[in-house]
C-alpha cells in the first residue's frame, strides 16, 4: 500500500472524495439551471478528471491551449472549445487536430481581421468546417466585443463563407473574481448572461445562426439567478477549488481537492521559521487570495494526513525551491520536525498544478492511483 510517506516531495496530491463532491455539485447546479455543462479543463488538465466531470464519460469541454485540445481529442473527447481567441497562425493546427481525431475543435475570435483570416484559411480546406464562436465582452474588458458593437455583424458576414460555421457566442464574467459580495457576483452573472443572449439575438435577427450561447466562470454559474437564453455553462476551477475562491466564500476550505505535499527541510530559529522544499516553482507566486484572505500568503500550511489548516501557518515567502513558514513560537519545531510532511493549499490552483505532470490520487491517506496531466502549449 502506497502512503503519503512514500511520495517524493514536492508533489501534487488529489483528494478523490473532495473532487467527486465538487464535480457532482456543479453537474447538479447546471441541471437545475437547464444548461449543458462544458467543463473548462484548463484547471485539471487531466483526461480522468475530464471524464469524471461528465459522470465517467466524455462530454463537452473547453480548453485554453491547443496542446490541451490535442491531448483531450486523442483521449476521446469530441466536443472541444478552445476558449482563447485564436491566432491565425494556429489555424492549421486546429484543422490537423480535427482531421487526425474526428473531434470538433471550435475556435474563438473577436475581430474582423481574424474572421477574414479564418475564411481565407478555410477556403482551401478539404476537412471538417472550422466552427467559430464570437467572444462578447460583458464587462471584464479583457477581450471580446460589446454585444451592440457594429463589428459583431461584420464578423458574422466574414464568417458566412464555405467551410466556416458560425456556431454562436461566448462570454466570460471573469471580473466576478474581484468581489466577495454575493450581490455583486450575482449582478455580474446577470450581465454575463444578458450580454451573450443579446449578441446572439442580434446575429439571428440579421440572418445568422447562433445555436450556441456559452457563458461562465464557476462563481457566476453558482450565483446566477437564471440562465434563460443560454445553452451551456463553462466553468473549471470548481473541479479543484482554491484559496482565491474560498477567500470570497465561493467554496469552503474543505472543498479544496488539490494540495502540494511538501517536506520540512529546515528550522531557522533565528528567523523563527520553518523551511519547506516547496518554493515558487512548486507553489507559484500567485497571491490572488490575499485580497480577501491576507493570512493566506503563498498558501495555507495544512496537516499532511487531514489537510486541516495548522493554526495560522502559511507560506510567507518563496524562493525557487524554498518556502518559508513563519511560526508564532518555538513549539512548532517539535510539532513539525525536520523530515515531517505538510500540505499546502494553493492560492490559484490552475497556476500551482501547472508545475506538475501527475496527480497522486488519495483515498483517505492511501495513494490509490496516479493520473497524468498535460502542460504547455
One Martini backbone bead per residue (centre of mass of N, CA, C, O) as a GRO file, in nm:
protein
  377
    1UNK     BB    1   0.094   0.038   0.025
    2UNK     BB    2   0.048   0.367  -0.054
    3UNK     BB    3   0.178   0.660   0.089
    4UNK     BB    4   0.278   0.969   0.164
    5UNK     BB    5   0.566   0.867   0.263
    6UNK     BB    6   0.637   0.756  -0.043
    7UNK     BB    7   0.663   1.040  -0.144
    8UNK     BB    8   0.802   1.277  -0.344
    9UNK     BB    9   0.920   1.597  -0.282
   10UNK     BB   10   0.730   1.777  -0.445
   11UNK     BB   11   0.367   1.722  -0.472
   12UNK     BB   12   0.056   1.618  -0.615
   13UNK     BB   13  -0.254   1.607  -0.444
   14UNK     BB   14  -0.571   1.411  -0.454
   15UNK     BB   15  -0.895   1.433  -0.341
   16UNK     BB   16  -1.144   1.229  -0.433
   17UNK     BB   17  -1.386   1.313  -0.261
   18UNK     BB   18  -1.378   1.614  -0.327
   19UNK     BB   19  -1.395   1.597  -0.625
   20UNK     BB   20  -1.668   1.449  -0.649
   21UNK     BB   21  -1.830   1.666  -0.503
   22UNK     BB   22  -1.775   1.898  -0.700
   23UNK     BB   23  -1.885   1.765  -0.959
   24UNK     BB   24  -2.173   1.708  -0.863
   25UNK     BB   25  -2.257   1.999  -0.794
   26UNK     BB   26  -2.233   2.115  -1.088
   27UNK     BB   27  -2.422   1.928  -1.232
   28UNK     BB   28  -2.669   2.001  -1.061
   29UNK     BB   29  -2.671   2.303  -1.125
   30UNK     BB   30  -2.706   2.282  -1.436
   31UNK     BB   31  -2.968   2.127  -1.431
   32UNK     BB   32  -3.129   2.350  -1.280
   33UNK     BB   33  -3.064   2.566  -1.522
   34UNK     BB   34  -3.079   2.418  -1.814
   35UNK     BB   35  -2.772   2.335  -1.880
   36UNK     BB   36  -2.485   2.276  -2.018
   37UNK     BB   37  -2.173   2.124  -1.942
   38UNK     BB   38  -1.850   2.295  -1.980
   39UNK     BB   39  -1.561   2.195  -1.898
   40UNK     BB   40  -1.273   2.358  -1.779
   41UNK     BB   41  -0.958   2.194  -1.830
   42UNK     BB   42  -0.738   2.408  -1.742
   43UNK     BB   43  -0.725   2.308  -1.455
   44UNK     BB   44  -0.674   1.983  -1.455
   45UNK     BB   45  -0.555   1.846  -1.718
   46UNK     BB   46  -0.745   1.569  -1.722
   47UNK     BB   47  -0.897   1.296  -1.834
   48UNK     BB   48  -1.019   1.180  -1.578
   49UNK     BB   49  -1.160   1.445  -1.490
   50UNK     BB   50  -1.318   1.494  -1.747
   51UNK     BB   51  -1.493   1.241  -1.711
   52UNK     BB   52  -1.603   1.285  -1.423
   53UNK     BB   53  -1.754   1.552  -1.492
   54UNK     BB   54  -1.945   1.337  -1.684
   55UNK     BB   55  -1.983   1.061  -1.518
   56UNK     BB   56  -1.744   0.891  -1.698
   57UNK     BB   57  -1.762   1.059  -1.959
   58UNK     BB   58  -1.766   1.211  -2.237
   59UNK     BB   59  -1.763   1.572  -2.300
   60UNK     BB   60  -1.789   1.887  -2.284
   61UNK     BB   61  -1.514   2.116  -2.355
   62UNK     BB   62  -1.264   2.337  -2.237
   63UNK     BB   63  -0.980   2.518  -2.358
   64UNK     BB   64  -0.645   2.703  -2.364
   65UNK     BB   65  -0.496   2.492  -2.552
   66UNK     BB   66  -0.378   2.291  -2.810
   67UNK     BB   67  -0.259   2.073  -2.635
   68UNK     BB   68  -0.519   2.007  -2.495
   69UNK     BB   69  -0.679   1.937  -2.745
   70UNK     BB   70  -0.505   1.697  -2.829
   71UNK     BB   71  -0.524   1.528  -2.570
   72UNK     BB   72  -0.840   1.505  -2.558
   73UNK     BB   73  -0.889   1.397  -2.841
   74UNK     BB   74  -0.717   1.137  -2.797
   75UNK     BB   75  -0.918   1.072  -2.537
   76UNK     BB   76  -1.229   1.114  -2.685
   77UNK     BB   77  -1.289   1.409  -2.725
   78UNK     BB   78  -1.536   1.582  -2.947
   79UNK     BB   79  -1.617   1.852  -2.766
   80UNK     BB   80  -1.437   2.146  -2.842
   81UNK     BB   81  -1.321   2.451  -2.677
   82UNK     BB   82  -1.120   2.720  -2.766
   83UNK     BB   83  -1.120   2.989  -2.518
   84UNK     BB   84  -0.908   3.139  -2.706
   85UNK     BB   85  -0.805   3.355  -2.903
   86UNK     BB   86  -0.710   3.323  -3.223
   87UNK     BB   87  -0.438   3.259  -3.418
   88UNK     BB   88  -0.387   3.223  -3.747
   89UNK     BB   89  -0.128   3.029  -3.717
   90UNK     BB   90  -0.326   2.795  -3.569
   91UNK     BB   91  -0.525   2.672  -3.780
   92UNK     BB   92  -0.372   2.421  -3.880
   93UNK     BB   93  -0.382   2.276  -3.607
   94UNK     BB   94  -0.682   2.252  -3.583
   95UNK     BB   95  -0.725   2.087  -3.843
   96UNK     BB   96  -0.541   1.849  -3.759
   97UNK     BB   97  -0.701   1.755  -3.516
   98UNK     BB   98  -0.963   1.696  -3.661
   99UNK     BB   99  -0.849   1.492  -3.868
  100UNK     BB  100  -0.709   1.286  -3.660
  101UNK     BB  101  -0.987   1.253  -3.451
  102UNK     BB  102  -1.289   1.384  -3.514
  103UNK     BB  103  -1.292   1.643  -3.377
  104UNK     BB  104  -1.430   1.935  -3.242
  105UNK     BB  105  -1.260   2.261  -3.277
  106UNK     BB  106  -1.345   2.535  -3.145
  107UNK     BB  107  -1.333   2.882  -3.198
  108UNK     BB  108  -1.209   3.213  -3.109
  109UNK     BB  109  -1.328   3.556  -3.168
  110UNK     BB  110  -1.297   3.952  -3.199
  111UNK     BB  111  -1.237   3.998  -3.521
  112UNK     BB  112  -1.226   4.080  -3.856
  113UNK     BB  113  -0.940   3.992  -3.914
  114UNK     BB  114  -0.972   3.694  -3.822
  115UNK     BB  115  -1.219   3.624  -3.987
  116UNK     BB  116  -1.078   3.652  -4.260
  117UNK     BB  117  -0.858   3.439  -4.203
  118UNK     BB  118  -1.049   3.202  -4.171
  119UNK     BB  119  -1.184   3.212  -4.449
  120UNK     BB  120  -0.921   3.180  -4.610
  121UNK     BB  121  -0.829   2.913  -4.490
  122UNK     BB  122  -1.096   2.740  -4.547
  123UNK     BB  123  -1.114   2.748  -4.860
  124UNK     BB  124  -0.870   2.507  -4.885
  125UNK     BB  125  -1.030   2.300  -4.734
  126UNK     BB  126  -1.126   1.935  -4.687
  127UNK     BB  127  -1.239   1.925  -4.421
  128UNK     BB  128  -1.369   2.027  -4.164
  129UNK     BB  129  -1.512   2.272  -4.040
  130UNK     BB  130  -1.487   2.590  -3.906
  131UNK     BB  131  -1.566   2.669  -3.578
  132UNK     BB  132  -1.736   2.967  -3.437
  133UNK     BB  133  -1.686   3.204  -3.175
  134UNK     BB  134  -1.798   3.498  -3.035
  135UNK     BB  135  -1.664   3.735  -2.833
  136UNK     BB  136  -1.805   3.873  -2.532
  137UNK     BB  137  -1.817   4.168  -2.357
  138UNK     BB  138  -1.928   4.193  -1.997
  139UNK     BB  139  -1.684   4.390  -1.833
  140UNK     BB  140  -1.373   4.310  -1.817
  141UNK     BB  141  -1.188   4.405  -2.065
  142UNK     BB  142  -1.001   4.185  -2.216
  143UNK     BB  143  -1.211   4.065  -2.424
  144UNK     BB  144  -1.398   4.135  -2.681
  145UNK     BB  145  -1.730   4.241  -2.761
  146UNK     BB  146  -1.987   4.421  -2.772
  147UNK     BB  147  -2.319   4.347  -2.836
  148UNK     BB  148  -2.346   4.650  -2.998
  149UNK     BB  149  -2.131   4.611  -3.195
  150UNK     BB  150  -2.093   4.648  -3.534
  151UNK     BB  151  -1.871   4.417  -3.575
  152UNK     BB  152  -2.041   4.166  -3.533
  153UNK     BB  153  -2.167   4.160  -3.826
  154UNK     BB  154  -1.900   4.161  -3.976
  155UNK     BB  155  -1.797   3.895  -3.875
  156UNK     BB  156  -2.033   3.722  -3.973
  157UNK     BB  157  -1.992   3.787  -4.273
  158UNK     BB  158  -1.704   3.663  -4.297
  159UNK     BB  159  -1.820   3.367  -4.199
  160UNK     BB  160  -2.006   3.346  -4.467
  161UNK     BB  161  -1.851   3.067  -4.559
  162UNK     BB  162  -1.698   2.821  -4.676
  163UNK     BB  163  -1.593   2.608  -4.415
  164UNK     BB  164  -1.775   2.786  -4.223
  165UNK     BB  165  -1.902   2.816  -3.874
  166UNK     BB  166  -2.138   2.976  -3.692
  167UNK     BB  167  -2.201   2.883  -3.352
  168UNK     BB  168  -2.167   3.165  -3.179
  169UNK     BB  169  -2.141   3.261  -2.834
  170UNK     BB  170  -1.918   3.415  -2.583
  171UNK     BB  171  -1.872   3.451  -2.217
  172UNK     BB  172  -1.671   3.621  -1.942
  173UNK     BB  173  -1.699   3.682  -1.583
  174UNK     BB  174  -1.404   3.750  -1.442
  175UNK     BB  175  -1.485   4.000  -1.249
  176UNK     BB  176  -1.604   3.824  -1.016
  177UNK     BB  177  -1.318   3.794  -0.864
  178UNK     BB  178  -1.335   4.100  -0.725
  179UNK     BB  179  -1.563   3.970  -0.534
  180UNK     BB  180  -1.747   3.900  -0.207
  181UNK     BB  181  -2.028   3.986  -0.316
  182UNK     BB  182  -2.307   3.828  -0.399
  183UNK     BB  183  -2.454   4.061  -0.546
  184UNK     BB  184  -2.224   4.123  -0.746
  185UNK     BB  185  -2.199   3.844  -0.873
  186UNK     BB  186  -2.492   3.833  -0.968
  187UNK     BB  187  -2.468   4.075  -1.154
  188UNK     BB  188  -2.250   3.963  -1.341
  189UNK     BB  189  -2.412   3.715  -1.428
  190UNK     BB  190  -2.637   3.879  -1.569
  191UNK     BB  191  -2.456   4.028  -1.774
  192UNK     BB  192  -2.334   3.785  -1.905
  193UNK     BB  193  -2.597   3.670  -2.010
  194UNK     BB  194  -2.720   3.922  -2.157
  195UNK     BB  195  -2.489   3.967  -2.356
  196UNK     BB  196  -2.501   3.698  -2.507
  197UNK     BB  197  -2.801   3.702  -2.583
  198UNK     BB  198  -2.797   3.970  -2.742
  199UNK     BB  199  -2.595   3.883  -2.957
  200UNK     BB  200  -2.755   3.642  -3.067
  201UNK     BB  201  -3.002   3.808  -3.155
  202UNK     BB  202  -2.860   3.986  -3.360
  203UNK     BB  203  -2.770   3.762  -3.545
  204UNK     BB  204  -3.049   3.640  -3.606
  205UNK     BB  205  -3.179   3.905  -3.718
  206UNK     BB  206  -2.945   3.896  -3.958
  207UNK     BB  207  -2.935   3.568  -4.044
  208UNK     BB  208  -2.775   3.423  -3.819
  209UNK     BB  209  -2.636   3.171  -3.665
  210UNK     BB  210  -2.677   3.087  -3.287
  211UNK     BB  211  -2.681   2.807  -3.105
  212UNK     BB  212  -2.455   2.918  -2.916
  213UNK     BB  213  -2.461   3.001  -2.554
  214UNK     BB  214  -2.171   3.091  -2.377
  215UNK     BB  215  -2.102   3.075  -2.024
  216UNK     BB  216  -1.856   3.166  -1.767
  217UNK     BB  217  -1.798   3.081  -1.430
  218UNK     BB  218  -1.811   2.954  -1.135
  219UNK     BB  219  -1.946   3.190  -0.981
  220UNK     BB  220  -2.174   3.267  -1.189
  221UNK     BB  221  -2.314   2.993  -1.190
  222UNK     BB  222  -2.379   2.986  -0.881
  223UNK     BB  223  -2.530   3.297  -0.886
  224UNK     BB  224  -2.737   3.269  -1.085
  225UNK     BB  225  -3.071   3.314  -1.134
  226UNK     BB  226  -3.041   3.264  -1.451
  227UNK     BB  227  -3.025   3.100  -1.807
  228UNK     BB  228  -3.182   3.241  -2.015
  229UNK     BB  229  -3.067   3.166  -2.348
  230UNK     BB  230  -2.875   2.954  -2.254
  231UNK     BB  231  -2.679   2.651  -2.328
  232UNK     BB  232  -2.399   2.701  -2.158
  233UNK     BB  233  -2.149   2.609  -1.911
  234UNK     BB  234  -1.839   2.759  -1.805
  235UNK     BB  235  -1.619   2.564  -1.589
  236UNK     BB  236  -1.321   2.484  -1.361
  237UNK     BB  237  -1.235   2.544  -1.055
  238UNK     BB  238  -1.448   2.352  -0.919
  239UNK     BB  239  -1.287   2.087  -0.926
  240UNK     BB  240  -1.059   2.205  -0.694
  241UNK     BB  241  -1.014   2.462  -0.591
  242UNK     BB  242  -0.935   2.759  -0.377
  243UNK     BB  243  -0.838   3.039  -0.201
  244UNK     BB  244  -0.959   3.255  -0.383
  245UNK     BB  245  -1.249   3.135  -0.342
  246UNK     BB  246  -1.261   3.102  -0.031
  247UNK     BB  247  -1.211   3.410   0.036
  248UNK     BB  248  -1.523   3.464  -0.102
  249UNK     BB  249  -1.723   3.208  -0.046
  250UNK     BB  250  -1.748   2.996  -0.286
  251UNK     BB  251  -1.589   2.813  -0.093
  252UNK     BB  252  -1.435   2.572   0.095
  253UNK     BB  253  -1.164   2.439   0.232
  254UNK     BB  254  -1.293   2.136   0.213
  255UNK     BB  255  -1.295   2.160  -0.121
  256UNK     BB  256  -0.997   2.137  -0.155
  257UNK     BB  257  -0.834   1.891  -0.362
  258UNK     BB  258  -0.557   2.036  -0.424
  259UNK     BB  259  -0.224   1.964  -0.307
  260UNK     BB  260   0.092   2.022  -0.156
  261UNK     BB  261   0.348   1.811  -0.095
  262UNK     BB  262   0.576   1.865   0.185
  263UNK     BB  263   0.898   1.926   0.332
  264UNK     BB  264   1.076   1.962   0.613
  265UNK     BB  265   1.422   2.110   0.588
  266UNK     BB  266   1.397   2.345   0.818
  267UNK     BB  267   1.532   2.545   1.103
  268UNK     BB  268   1.487   2.896   1.166
  269UNK     BB  269   1.533   3.037   1.463
  270UNK     BB  270   1.621   3.329   1.407
  271UNK     BB  271   1.350   3.365   1.208
  272UNK     BB  272   1.108   3.196   1.293
  273UNK     BB  273   1.126   2.922   1.096
  274UNK     BB  274   1.030   2.729   0.825
  275UNK     BB  275   1.143   2.487   0.580
  276UNK     BB  276   1.059   2.413   0.249
  277UNK     BB  277   1.049   2.216  -0.067
  278UNK     BB  278   0.838   2.454  -0.141
  279UNK     BB  279   0.822   2.692  -0.385
  280UNK     BB  280   0.767   2.875  -0.658
  281UNK     BB  281   0.747   2.623  -0.849
  282UNK     BB  282   0.539   2.455  -0.660
  283UNK     BB  283   0.322   2.715  -0.600
  284UNK     BB  284   0.381   2.986  -0.684
  285UNK     BB  285   0.326   3.362  -0.695
  286UNK     BB  286   0.041   3.359  -0.617
  287UNK     BB  287  -0.185   3.618  -0.438
  288UNK     BB  288  -0.509   3.623  -0.481
  289UNK     BB  289  -0.615   3.571  -0.178
  290UNK     BB  290  -0.514   3.836  -0.019
  291UNK     BB  291  -0.746   4.038  -0.048
  292UNK     BB  292  -0.949   3.842   0.148
  293UNK     BB  293  -0.674   3.665   0.260
  294UNK     BB  294  -0.393   3.767   0.402
  295UNK     BB  295  -0.308   3.482   0.551
  296UNK     BB  296  -0.225   3.305   0.293
  297UNK     BB  297  -0.013   3.397   0.115
  298UNK     BB  298   0.123   3.111  -0.064
  299UNK     BB  299  -0.023   2.929   0.151
  300UNK     BB  300  -0.167   2.690   0.337
  301UNK     BB  301  -0.084   2.510   0.619
  302UNK     BB  302  -0.115   2.150   0.646
  303UNK     BB  303  -0.209   1.858   0.724
  304UNK     BB  304  -0.116   1.565   0.577
  305UNK     BB  305  -0.370   1.383   0.653
  306UNK     BB  306  -0.629   1.610   0.667
  307UNK     BB  307  -0.592   1.916   0.553
  308UNK     BB  308  -0.573   2.086   0.800
  309UNK     BB  309  -0.512   2.362   0.934
  310UNK     BB  310  -0.218   2.506   1.094
  311UNK     BB  311  -0.350   2.727   1.213
  312UNK     BB  312  -0.174   3.023   1.081
  313UNK     BB  313  -0.016   2.885   0.871
  314UNK     BB  314   0.211   3.004   0.618
  315UNK     BB  315   0.348   3.102   0.323
  316UNK     BB  316   0.553   3.390   0.324
  317UNK     BB  317   0.793   3.273   0.138
  318UNK     BB  318   0.966   3.257  -0.188
  319UNK     BB  319   1.169   3.049  -0.362
  320UNK     BB  320   1.239   2.838  -0.589
  321UNK     BB  321   1.293   2.581  -0.344
  322UNK     BB  322   1.170   2.771  -0.111
  323UNK     BB  323   0.977   2.772   0.192
  324UNK     BB  324   0.844   3.011   0.422
  325UNK     BB  325   0.754   2.962   0.778
  326UNK     BB  326   0.607   3.125   1.011
  327UNK     BB  327   0.633   3.110   1.368
  328UNK     BB  328   0.502   3.193   1.683
  329UNK     BB  329   0.671   2.944   1.809
  330UNK     BB  330   0.888   2.686   1.922
  331UNK     BB  331   0.681   2.442   1.921
  332UNK     BB  332   0.690   2.382   1.604
  333UNK     BB  333   0.955   2.212   1.598
  334UNK     BB  334   0.816   1.962   1.732
  335UNK     BB  335   0.565   1.935   1.547
  336UNK     BB  336   0.783   2.005   1.291
  337UNK     BB  337   1.006   1.822   1.200
  338UNK     BB  338   1.252   1.725   1.033
  339UNK     BB  339   1.077   1.541   0.767
  340UNK     BB  340   0.810   1.643   0.769
  341UNK     BB  341   0.473   1.666   0.667
  342UNK     BB  342   0.294   1.880   0.441
  343UNK     BB  343   0.032   2.091   0.329
  344UNK     BB  344  -0.064   2.304   0.045
  345UNK     BB  345  -0.278   2.550  -0.021
  346UNK     BB  346  -0.382   2.709  -0.297
  347UNK     BB  347  -0.452   3.002  -0.447
  348UNK     BB  348  -0.401   2.894  -0.762
  349UNK     BB  349  -0.454   2.602  -0.908
  350UNK     BB  350  -0.368   2.641  -1.202
  351UNK     BB  351  -0.077   2.733  -1.135
  352UNK     BB  352   0.022   2.507  -0.949
  353UNK     BB  353  -0.043   2.249  -1.126
  354UNK     BB  354   0.150   2.332  -1.372
  355UNK     BB  355   0.415   2.193  -1.227
  356UNK     BB  356   0.271   1.916  -1.298
  357UNK     BB  357   0.229   1.569  -1.427
  358UNK     BB  358   0.091   1.462  -1.147
  359UNK     BB  359  -0.148   1.279  -0.973
  360UNK     BB  360  -0.206   1.190  -0.637
  361UNK     BB  361  -0.444   0.969  -0.539
  362UNK     BB  362  -0.679   0.992  -0.272
  363UNK     BB  363  -0.782   0.761  -0.003
  364UNK     BB  364  -0.736   0.941   0.222
  365UNK     BB  365  -0.402   0.814   0.287
  366UNK     BB  366  -0.419   0.669   0.018
  367UNK     BB  367  -0.255   0.572  -0.271
  368UNK     BB  368  -0.454   0.474  -0.565
  369UNK     BB  369  -0.332   0.681  -0.786
  370UNK     BB  370  -0.234   0.800  -1.119
  371UNK     BB  371  -0.253   1.116  -1.294
  372UNK     BB  372  -0.233   1.278  -1.572
  373UNK     BB  373  -0.096   1.568  -1.739
  374UNK     BB  374  -0.121   1.872  -1.923
  375UNK     BB  375   0.130   2.084  -2.066
  376UNK     BB  376   0.141   2.365  -2.227
  377UNK     BB  377   0.109   2.457  -2.603
   0.00000   0.00000   0.00000
